[in-house]
Amino acid sequence: MTPAINLAKKAKIDFQVREYQHDPNSESYGEEAAAALGLAPQQVFKTLLVSLSGHKSPLAVAVIPVSHKLSLKAIAKALGAKKAEMADPKVAERSSGYIVGGISPLGQKKALPTVIDSSAETQPRINVSAGKRGLEIELAATDLATLTRATFAAITTD
């Protein structure tokens, strides 16, 4: 079990763990997960960490569909920060306790401000990393928001 799965169990939410064989040569962890699990890309969300300036927290979490790119301006605006940029992968791993490609928004070592793309609200359930490559957790976006104290906002670019 991962910290993400343990958190979902402890919270007694309705969730499902989905496992697939991770290909180390895959260039996109999220798109690999969608294809391997037979899901539409808008149902699978990736977890990205950003560095913030002009905000009380130096880092934040963005949860967006694997088929989209993060808008740094939009995430900064959603969090009331002056600027956002992608966090250094080593910083993201140290802060979250997970490795890149397996970073879950759930069960991170340190609770960070979290924004989930508003497109998640249109899906009955979404899939996010369960804390390691090849492992996803399917749950309602509202449960994810509750467990991470997240807000919803449009934070992607087309």
Steps between C-alpha positions, in 0.01 A plus 500: 500500500606856432427808714240602238309172528530500878353852514204399281437191716520699822256760362259218404434647156388295201810428291652237277869418450601431141835346418680465167845397383708819479730521198827670607540628141168684506538874442171603661399329823144632491428414138655157560260449793197602292593264215590208728176530697281562194386840625438827319781751562252744660437240775866468599662790683866574560642659812744787448686704760565868441724751672325821596621855552295755689316231699529375857570147373810447283338199328154397382335206326315509167282206394418510128389261222791314342390627159556866598781733600505707816452875465753649742317835487169335585637299795673811638175696468295219660733501800543876523873477427703742290662229292519122465756280331549126487672372813836331467434123484732432798317763707166346397617154606640622831185696585247235395684186607427346158710458185425691180253301293342371819425819691152481644303803619398278795718418799784736426755549779406866524151636433521764227246735344331294227299597193311245292411595144130579480455242222516235776158616618346376172628143553311253722838368620861583425826308525814640661828337594474282807860568592714295266543448129249245372248563778195725475216576737151569364274724707250783482660838434309640798657237728845590366426867568384424854803285583750753362306813603515598132314757300378462142609747230567505124879454504578342162586628155357341185 
